């Protein structure tokens, strides 16, 4: 229950204290019916013997009602609201406590005005009752501004849409504060800047707590129209005079300008009757005429930029309603941010600037300032602002840091801030070195988050230099490449594409850094290996988005170097093999963007070069034979991924195939066979005509071509070259081979021809091709199509053993021996250059190693010998034979520099001999081993190569010591 009070005393007290805001807060804490009756008491009080102070008080209350916002009252109001809720409140319109106010009667009101139905209408009604008492231009402006604002915001005239743009909002707040500062009659003239800004800001955000009805709106519009007619001409003269400028007049002009726009929109979109249209049209005309006569200088106030910055900083520091948007303006104005007060504001309120978009605006402002101001004081400010920005940036999440880095790269490219901000460059290299020294010393998963945070700071300042440092360390620091790749992949922003002045050909920043910092500087195989692994992680990280694409890597590190004389050819091919091995998650394979058919042709040309490998000029660069297998694998991979979808249309696909087929026709004929998976049914297999002489080739799949190098009797050579192409084609060749095993002469002729063809193919074989051929040999021996008689040149006495399970291996060893006898004969003495012998010996030694494994597999483990110990004796016998054959080959070789692989295999043979002979527990084993050792030593004594002989004799002496 509200206590009985004398309202005259109450109103006079509130007026004397200048507390309209508190009065309104208490008023609006009352129940709705009570607050309206109390406001009516105030209107009645003001309308009786109205003075200028009464008018000011009434208009202040009106203005406060419109500015009121729930939840902003102080403790007094909150307590009052609580009491009202606890005790209730009864309406007391007729309690006899009318405000007599100097015991005057009703001053008279418009007799035709409808009764007020809301607080807002009570206010309009109050103005109707007291407007005749308003004589001062300032108060008339105040009254009109209140009425126009009410009709603009608290009615259906209020437009739906976004709030006032923040720049316009800030300008308005600053303008109001500036007017209060210069206007000595303003109630806020003596208030501090903080209070002025807060109060001005309240007036910018009126909330429509209630709406006037359509009928009430037109009552208000009609009243406004009559006021403008009554006061308009006199007000225009006052406003255009030198004393016209005040906060109330400026507010009126501002609200009228907005109101006129709303009226025009309302007249176009509202469903209005004839009389209503007339009212709106008339009011629009009057408003336009009124505004037209007002001086332009009064409408537009030129504000001092420094003053507006002070207002902006106040809004930020007090965190008023739109402070976040004001932060954006502050960050964009270099004259604001780069002042002593601006730096202080930034430092004090850095938590408000911890947003990617604000940090980017600050960075843009920093760059603009650094370009335009370069004196000592400016550099000091740059350092302070840069430090503050970095502190804000450090607090961001990794996702937001990446947004900032993306913005930096988009604005300034790889150099980032270092391009324009000199203070960033100073000390950066030292900072870079210290940071990465710490990182590389503490490589661990636990340290990843900390390392990423350290690198993020560097990445913001100078992205390009930071990435280059990571790339370089990933190659030279043993084992650090995976950890550094994880760090780099934590910054997906680095997938940025630079244009370098050519928008049509963007380049990956990371790939560019790899090219500059690493490519061409890899000095060891280990560095190349780490580079490959580093690239692979960047293309396909385990738990992040790829930083570079296979297409980018291929275009940068492969396509420019696919020439046989390129110094980077072997590494480029390893990279190509690596990227082709990555799984593609895209519907369209990346190879389509890398010119797949020219790429295929380049690989084919490189393979073609191996047909002249041993006859290339010595000073001409060409990839080694080890690389041939890599090329073959790449070609196979390309044939898998390049399909019809690689071409824009089926017609273009067929044209591309025809183009490739035409280009490959001039290369070695076997290359066409390797492209069969790509060709499909478009082209037949084209082979030398002589191949048809030894194979039954179906003519719907195979066709012959006349090749000068393949004359009569070369069919077996062509057949063997087909076997080298692929495992599938090898099996086909073995199936289609026609040799009549019932004809001894044909078998003998085939076997001799086979040995000659084998020797012809051997020097040009890669390791994988040679393995395919050794399988062919094994197959033909087992089928007894290939006849290889075993001679007893290294047999002292007839071994009474079961050698049938091992016959194939003995024949194999002898076949190698016969091949080298032919290869080392005088008829072939000039056929191979000196450097080819090492490769031939390597292939021979790899076959002997495989042969030893097969023997061991057939015999079983020596720890579980048969009861009669025959398997151990048989393996011992085979090892001795292979050892002797190897020494025979070593003696025939023209190049004595090939002994290293021979020594390794010879020692391996002796080790296996020792293993199996030691496992022999038969009674005659001791004698047999003594005789065998004596035999082996006598054979070894005849080796002319001193290094080979010495090593083997030393090994044999150890065998003798063990047997003793």
N, C-alpha and C positions, 0 to 999 in steps of 0.2 A: 504494500500500500504506500503510495507516494505521500509524504507528510504534507500537511497544508502549508503552502508558502504564498507570500505576496509576490505575484509575478512581476509587478512593477519593480519591486526591489531586486528581484532576480535578474530581470532584463537589464536594469541599470547597472547592476554589479558586473554582469558578463560584458556589457558594453564598455564599462570603465576599465575592466581588466584586459580588454582586447583579446578575449578568449572565445571567438566564434567556433573554432575547431573543437574545443572541449565541449561547448554547448551542443554542437551537432552530434558529437559522439555519444553524449549522454541521452540526447533526444532519440537517436536511432537505436539506443539500447532498450527503449520502451516497446511495449506491444504495439502493433500496427495502429489500432484504433486510438490508442492514447497518444502516440507520437503525432498523429494528424491533428488531434484536438489541441495539443500543446503548441503545434506550429500555427494553428489558427489563432490562438491567444497572442502569439508573437505578431502575427499580421495585424490583428486588431490593435495591439499596442503601438505598432509603428504607424498605423494609419491615423492615429489620434494625435493631433497637434504635432505633426511630423517635423522633425528638425533634420539638419544635414547629417548629424551623427546617427540619428535613427536610420536614415537611408543607408549610410555606410554600413551600419550594423546588420541591417536586413540583407543587403547585397552580399556581405561577407558570409552570412549564414547560408544564403542561397548557394553561393560558390562552394562552400564547404560541403553542403549536402551533395552536390554533383561530384565533388572530388573524393567523397568518402569511400573507403575500401575496408571491407570486413577483415578482421585479424590484425589490424595495425594499431589498436588502441593501447593505451598505457595501463598501468596497474589500477589506477583509480577507476577508469571506465570498466575494466574487467570486473572489479569488485562490485561496482554498481549493477552491472549486467547480472552478476550472480545473485545479488540481493533481490533484484526484480523477479528472477526465475523462482527463487525460494519462496517469496511472500506473495507473489502475484501483484496485480495492479488493476484497480478499478477505474473505469472511465469516469471522469468528473467534469463533464461539460457544464453541468448545471449546479455546481456546488457553491455558487455565489461568490467565488473568488475571482471575479473578472478584474482585469487590470485597469483601474480607473484612470491612471496616468493624467495627473493634473485635473481630474474630474471633468474632462471634456467629453462631449458626445461623439457619435459616429461622424467622421469627416466626410462621409459620403462615398459611395462606390458606384460603378457602372450598373444601372438598374437592370439592364438586360443580360447581365453575365450569369451563366449557369452556376450552380453550387459546385464547389471544388470536390472532386471525387478521389483525389490522391494527394500525396505530399507535393508532387510536382505542380498539380493544378492549384494547390494552396499557394505556392510561390508565385505562380502567374497571377492569381487573384490578388495577392498582396501587392504586386507591382501595379495592377490595375487601380487599386485603391490609393496608391501613394505616388503615382508617376507625376501627378500635377505639382507635387512638392519638390521634384528634382529639377534644379535649375543649373547647377554647375555642369559644364561640358564633360568633365572627368567622370562625374557620377552617371550622367546620361550614357556615356560610353560603357561604363561598368554595367549599367542596367541592361542596355541593349546586348552587350556581349553575353551576359548570363542567359538572357532570353533566347538569343540565337543559338548559343551552345546547347541549351536544353532542347530546343526544337531540332537540332542537328543530330544529337546523340541519343536522346531518350524517346525517339519516335521512329516511325517506319521510314523516315528520311535517311536514317543512318545506312550508308552503303555497306553491302557485304563485301569483304575482301581483306587484303593484307593490311597490317598496320602501317603507320607512317614510315617511310624509308628512314633508316637510322641516321643518314647524313642530314636529312631534313629535320628529323627529331632533335639532333644535337644542335643544329643551327637555331631552332626555335627556343630550346632551353637556354642557349647562350644569349640569344637576343633578349629574352625575358630578364635574365640575370643582369645583363648589361643595362637595360632600362631601369631596373630597380636600383642599380648602383648609381646611375646618373640622376634619377628622379628623387629629389629630396622629400617630396610629399608621399612617397611610397612607404607603406608600413614596413617593408623589408629593407629599406634603404640602409639602416644601421646594422642589419644582420650580417653575420660572417658569410664567406663564400659557400661554405658547406651547407649552411641553412638555406641560403638563397637557391642553390642548385637543387636541393632536396624538395623545396617547395615548388619550384618551377617544374620540376619533373613530375610532381603530383598532378599538376594541371595539364600535363601532356597525355595522361592515361585515364581518361574518364571511362568508368565502367557503367554500362547500361543496366542498372539494377532493376528498373521498371520501365515500361513503355506506355506512353500516352495512347489512348484509343484514337481511332481515326477521327471521331468527332472532336475530341479534345485537341488533336493536332491542328484542326482548322480553326478552332477557337484561338489557339496560340498564334497561328499564322495571320489571322485577321487582326489580332491585337498588335502584332509586330508591324504589320502594314500601316496601321493607324499611327503607331509611334514614329515610324520613319517619316511619315507625312508631316507629323507635328514637329519633329525635332530635326529632320534631315537638313534643311537649308541652313539653319543656325549652326548645326554641328559641323557641316562642311566648312563654313567660314572659320570656325574655331580651330578645326583640325589643320587647316591650311595655314594658320597663323604660326608665328615663331614659337608660341607657347603650346601648340597642339600636340607635341610629342610627349607622350607619357605611356606608362605600361598599359593602362586601361584602353587608350585609343588604339594602340598597336594590337592589342588582343581583339578589339572589336573588328578592325580591318581584316585581321587574319581569319577570324571566325566567319565574317560575312563573305569573304572570298570562297571559303570552303562551302558555306551554306548555299551560295548562288549555284555552284556546281551541282550540289545535291538536288536543288530545286529543278534544275534543267533535266537531270536524270529522272527525277520523280515524275515530272510532267510527261516524259516520253514513255515510261514503263508502268506508271501507276494507272489503276482503273478508276478514273475520276469522273464525277458528274459535271454538269455544265457550270454550276455555281463554283464548284471546287476548282475547276480548270481556270475560271476567271480569277479566283483568289491567287492561285499559284502564278499565273501569268502576270498579274498586276504586281505581286511581290517581287517577282524576278526582275521586272522592268525597273521598279523603284530601287532595288538593290544595285542593279547595274548602273543606274544613273547616279546613285550615291557614290559608288566606288569610282566612277569615271571622273568625278570632280575632285578627288583627293590627290594631293601631290604625290608624285612617284617617289620622291625622297622619303616620304613618310612610310610608304608601303615597304620599301626595301632598305633595310638597315645594313650598312657595311660594318661587319664585325672584325675586330682585330684578331688575327690568327692566333696570337699568343694567348689572348683571352679565352678563345674557344678551346685551346689546348688545356688551359687551367680547368675549365668546366668539365672537359672530357676526363681529365685525371681525377677530378672530384667524384664524378659518377663512378669511375672504376674503383677508387679507394673506398667509397661508401657502399659499393656493390648494389647500386640502385637497379631498378627493374631491368633496364636494357644495357646493363654494364658489359655483358658479353659481346654485344654488337659494337659497343663503343670501343672495346678492346681492339676490334678489327680495324676501326678507323685510326685509332692511336698507332697501331702497328704499321699502318700504311703511310703515315705522315712523318717524313724525316725531320722536319723542323720541330716536331713534338717529341719524338723518341730520342732525338739526338740533342737534348738539352739537359742541363743538370737536374732540373725537376723531372724531366721525362725518364732519365736513367734511374732516379730514385723511385719513381712510380713503378717502373718495370721491375726493379729489384724487390720492392716491398710486396708487389702483387704478382710475383712470377707464377704463383699457383694458377692464376686466372689465364695465363698465357700458355699453359701446358696443353695446347691443342695443335695438331699438325698444321691446320690452315693458318692459325695465328703466327706460328713460328715461321712459316713460309713467307707471310707478309712482312714479318720483322726482317727476315733475311733479304727480301727484295729491297726493303727500305735501307738496310745496311749497305747493300751493293750500290744503290743510287747515291747514298751519302758518300761512300768511299770514292766513287768516281768524280763527284763534284767538289769534295772537300778533302784536301791532302796536307793541310798544315799540321803543326805539332799538336795543337789543341784538338783538332779533328781526329787525329790518330789516337789520342788518349780516349776520346769518346767512343771511337770504334772498338777499342780494346774492352772498355767497360760494357758496351752493349753486346759485343760478341760473347763475353763471359756470361752475361745474364741470359742470353739466348741459349747458350750451351747448357746452362743449369736447367732451363725449362725443358730442353730437348732430352736431357739425361733422364728426366722423370717419366718420359713417355714409355708406353709399351713398345715391344719390338715391332708390332704391326704398324703402330703410328709412326715410329721412327722410319720405317720403310716408306710410308706416305711422304714424309718430309724429304727423304733422299730422292724419291721419284720426282718431286717438285723441283729439287735442286738440279737434278740431271736434265729435266725438261727445260729449265730456264737457262742453265749455263753449261750444259754438257759435262763431259768427263772431268775437266778441271774444277768444276764446282765453284765454290766461293773464292778459291785461290786465284782465279782469273782476274778478279777486280779488287779483292780486299787484301791489301798487302800485309796487314797484321796477321792474317791467317797463315801466310807463307813463312813468316819469321818464326823459326824454332820448330816448324812442322816436321822437318826431316828427322831432327833429334827425337821429337816426340814419337814419330813413326818407328824409329829404330828401337827405342826403349820399350815401347808397347809390345813389339813383336819378339824382342829378346825374351821378355817375360812369358809371352805366350808359348814360344817354342820350347822353353825350359819346363813348362808344366802342361804337357799334352795329356789330357784326360777328359773323359766324358763329364766328370764333375766340374771341370774348369771351363766347359764349353759356354755356359751362360755368361760367366764372368768375362771370357775372352770376347764373346760377341758384343757385350756391352762396351768393352774398351775399343773395339774396332768400329763400333757404330759412330762414336764421336769423330774418329778420323775420317770415316766414310762421308760424314756430313761436310767436313771442311774441304777435302780434296779426294773425291772418290777414285779418280783415275790412278793417282799415285798409290793409294791404299791397295787397290786391286792389283796393281803391278807388283807391289811388295809381297802380297800373298802368293801370287803366281810364281814369283822368283823363289821364295822360300819353300814352296811346295815341291820344287824340283831339286833344290840343292840340299835341303835338310832331310837327312835320311829318316824315313818313316813318318814324317810330319804331314805328308800330302793329304792323307785322309781327314785328319783333324782340321787342317786349313780349308779343305774343300767343304767341310761341314759349316765352318764359319762363313765362308763365302755364300753358301746356299741359304744361310739365314737371312740374306738380303735379296729377296726376289725383285726388289726395285732395280737391281743391277742388270736385269734382263733388258734394260733400256737400249734402244737402237739409235745410234748417232748417224746423222746425215752427212756431216763433213762437207756441207755446201752442195750436196747432190741429193735432194729429197727422194729421187727415184731409186736410189741404191743405199738404203740404210745399213749400218754396220753395228754388230753387237759390241757393246763396250767391253765386256769381259774377253771376247775373242780378240778384239783389238789390243787389249793389254797383254794377252798371252803372246800375240805376235811380236809386240815390241819388247817385252821383258824376258821372254823365254825362247821363242822360236829362233833358230839359228845359233843359239848359245849352249845347246845341249852337248856336253863334251864326253859323257860316259854312257854306257849301256844302262847303268842304274838310273841315271837322270832321265833317260828316254822312257824307261819303264815307269818311273814315278809320274812323268808327264802324261803318259797314256792312262794310268790309273786315275790321276787327278781329273783329266778330261772326262773319263767315263763317269765319275761321281757327279761332275757338274751337269752332265747330260741326263743322268738318271740317278738322282740322290734317293736314299732309302726313305726319307720322311719329309721331303720338301718338294716344291715344284722345280722342274729343271731350270737351270740358269742359262744354259745355252742349248741350242737345238742341234741335232745331228746334221741338218742341212747347213747351218751356219759354220759348223766345224768343217764339214766337207768342202764348202766353198772357200774357206780360209786356208786350210792346211793340206788339202788333197788336190783339188782341181788345178791349181796353178803349178803343181810340181809333178804331174804325171808325164814326165819325160825321162827317157832312159839316162840322159846325161845330167839330171838334176841331183844336186848333192843331198837333197832331202827325200829322194824317192822312196827309200826303204822305210823311213819313219812315216811318211805319208801313207804308204800302203798299210802299215800296221794300224794307223788311225782309221783308215777306211774299213779295214776288217773289223775293228772294234765297233764303229758306229753301225755297221751293217748287222752286227750281232746283237744290238740292243733291240728290245721288243718295242714295237710301235703301237701306241694306244689310239692313234688317229685313224679315222676312216680312210683317209687318203695318205698313202705312204710318202714320207718326206723326200724320197729319192726322186719323185716327180719334178721337184723344183731344182734338181741338180743336173739337168741335161743327161738323162740316163743313157741314151743311145750313143752320144759322143763319149761318155764315160766308159761304156762297154767297149767301144772301138779302141780307146786308149789302152785299156787293159789287154785287149787282144793284140795290139801292136807291141806292147811290152813282152807278151808271151812269144810273139813271133821272133823277137830279137834273140831269144834263147836258141833258136836253130842255128845261129851264127856265133854262139856265145864264145867258143874257144878260138874263134878267128877274128874277134873284135880287136881293133888297135889297142895296144896296151895303155895308151894315154887317154883312152876314151872311157868316161864313166858309164857303168852299167850295173844294175842291181845284181847281187850275187845269186848263185844257184839256190842258196837257202831261201831266197826270196821268191823263187819260182813257185814253191808250194803255197806260199801266202797268196800269190797272184791267182793260182788255180782255185784256191778256196774263195777268194773274192769274186772271181768270175762265176763260181757256183752260187754264191750268195746273191749276186746281182740277178742271175737268171731266175732265182726264186722270188725276188721281190719286184722285179720289173715285169708287170703283166699288162694285159690290155687296158687296165684302168690307169696306167701311167701315161696314156695318150688321151687327148681331149675327145677323140671320137674313134670308132672302129676303123674308119677309112684311114685316119692318120696313123693308127697303130700298124695297119698293114703296110702303109708307105714307109714307116720308120723301120719295120722289119726288112723290107726290100732294100732300103738304103744301107742298112747294116750288112745284109747279105752281099750286096754289091761291093762294099768296101772290104769285107773280110775275104772275098774271093782272091784278092791279090796276096793274101798272107798264107802261112803254112796251112795245108789242108786239114790238119788235125784240129785246128781252132774251130772250124765249122762244126765238127763233131761235139765239141764242148758246149756249143750254143744250142744243141738239139732241144733242150728243155724250153728254151726261149722260142725257138722256131716252131715247135710243135709240128703240125701237119702241113705247114706252109712250104717247107723245103725238105727234100730228101737228103739222106746222108751222102755226101760226095767224097769218094775215096779213089785211090789209084786203081786203074783197070786191072793191074796184076793181082790185087787182093781177091778178085773173083776167081783166080786160078786155084786158090787153096781153101776157099770158103764158099759155102752155098748161101749166098746172100739173096734175100727176097727182093725182087726188082721193084716192088711197090714202095719199098722203104729206102733202097740203096741205089745209087747211080754211080757210074764210073766216069773218071776224067783222065785225060791223057796228061801225065806229068813227066817231063824229060828225065828227072832224077830217078824215076822208078821204071827202069828198063826190065827186060826179061830176067826172071829169077828173083825179083825184089818183092814178090808177094808176101813172103814170110816177114820181111822187114816192115812192110805196111801193116801186116797183121799184129806184129809186136807193138808197133806204135799205137794202134787202136787199143790194145790191152792196157797201155799206160794212161789212157784218157780218163777212165772212171772204173769203179768196181763193177757197175752194171754192164758197161760195154765189154769189160774183160770177160765176164761170165758169158756174154753173148758170143764173143769171139771163140771161147773155148767150146761152146756148144756147136758153133757153125764150122769149126775146123774139120777139114776132110783129109785124114791120113789113113791109108789102108794098112793096118797093123799086120795083116796076113801077108803083106808083100815086103820081104826083108829089104829089098833094094830101096823101096820107097821110104821105109823107116830109117835106113842108114842115110839116105839122101836128106830126109827131113831133119835128122839129128845133126848132121854136119851144117846144113843151112841154118838151123836154129842157133848153133853156137856162133856162127858168123854174124847173124842178125843181132844176137844178144850183145856181142862186143861192139857192134855198130851203134846200138842204142845206149849202151851203158854210160858213156861219158856225158851224155846230154840229159840224163835222168835226174830229176829231183829225188829226194828221199822217199816221198810218197809214191812216186811213179816206180821207183826201183822195188819198193815193197810189193807193189802190184805184180811186177814181173817175177819176183821170187816166188810168189804164190802160183803164177803160171808154171814155172819150172817144177815146183812141187807137185802140182796137179798132173802134169804130163808124165813125170817120173812115176807117180803112183798108178796112173793108167797104163804105164809102160808104152806110151806113144813115143816118148823121148828115150833114146838108147844112149846110156853113158856107161861104157864098160869100166869096171874097176880094176886097175893094174896093181901089181904087187911091188912097185919100186921102193916102197918104204916098209915092206913086210919082211922080217928076217926069217920067219918060219910060219908055217901054216897054222893059223889060230883055230883051235878046235872049239869054236864058239857059235852061238846062234845069233848071227848078225842080220837075219831077215827083218826084224822090226826096225832095224836102223839102216837098212840098205839105202833108203832114200837119202838119208843125211850124208852117208859116205859118197854117194853119187853126186850129191850137191857140191860137196867139197872138191871132188875131182873135177866137176864141170867148171868151177871157178878157176882151178889150176889150169885146165886146158884153155880156158878163155884168156888168162893172162899169158900163157905161152904164145897164143896167137897175137895178142895185143903187143907183146914185147918182142915179137919176131922182127927180122930185118924188113919184111914186106910192109910192116906197119910202123916202122921206126920214125917216119916223119909225119905220121898221121895226127898225133896229138902234140900240142905244145907242152912245155914243161909244167906250167901251172895247172894243167888238167889232171895230171897224175895224182895229185893230192886228193882231189875230189873222187877219183875212181877208187883210190885206196880206202877212202872213208866209206863209200858205199859197200865195198867188199867187207870191210871190218864190221859194219853194222849188220850185214848178212850173217857173218860168222857168229856174232853175238846172239842173233835170233836162232841160229842153228844150234848153238850150245843149249839155249833154253828149251828147244824142242827135244833134244836128246835127253836132257834131264827130266823133262815132263814124261817122256815115253818110258824111261827106266824107273821112274819113281824115286822116292827119297832114299839116299844111301844108308840112312839109319835103319831101314827095314829091308835088307837085301833078301833075295830068294834063298832057299835052303842050299842050293848048290853054288851060290855066290856068282852065278854066271852074269847077272846084270851088271854087277860092279866091274867085272873083268871086261865085259863088252864096251861099257862106257869108257873105261881106261884105254882100251884099244882105239876107240873112235877119237878120243882126245889126242892120242899120240899121232894118229893119221892127220888130223886137222892141223896139229902143230907143225908137222913136217911139211904139209902142203903150204902153210902160211910162210914158213922159212924159205921154201922153194920160190914162192911168189916174191918175197922180199929180195932174194938174190937176183931175180930177173929185172926188177924195177930200174929204169934208167935214172930216176931222180931219187937220190938217197935222203932227201929232205922229208920223205914220207914215212919215216920210221916211227914217229910218235904214236899214231893210231895202231900200227902193227904191234908195237911193244905192249900197249894196253890190252889188246885182244890176246896176244900170246901169253901174257901173265894170267889172264882170265881162264884160258884153256888149261894152263898148268895148275891153277888153283882147283879147277873142277876135276882134273886128273887126280890131284892129291886127295881130294875129298872122297872120290869113289874107290881109289886104290887102297886108301887107309881103311875103308869099310870092308875090304875083302878079308875074310877070316879063314880062307882055305889054307891047307898045309903048305902049299908051294908058293904062297904069296910073297914071302920074303925074297926067295930066289928070283921070282918073276919081277919084282919091283927093282931089284938090283940090276938085273939085265936090262930092264926098260930104261932105267936112269942112265946106265952106261951108253945105251943107244941114243937117248936124247942128247946127252952131252957131246957125243961124237958128231951128231948132226949139227948141233949148235956151234961147235968149234969151227965148222966150215963157213959160218956166216961172215961175210966180208965187212959188214957194217959194225965197226968197233963198239959203238954205243949200244946197239941192239944186242950184240953178242955178250957184252959184259953184263948187262942187266939180266939176260936170260940165264946165263951161267950162275949168277949170284942166286937167282931164284931156285935153280936146280940143286945147288949146293945145300940150300936150306931144306929142300925135299929129302935129300940124302941124309942130312943130320936127323930129321924127324923119323925116317925109316930105321935108322940105326938105333 
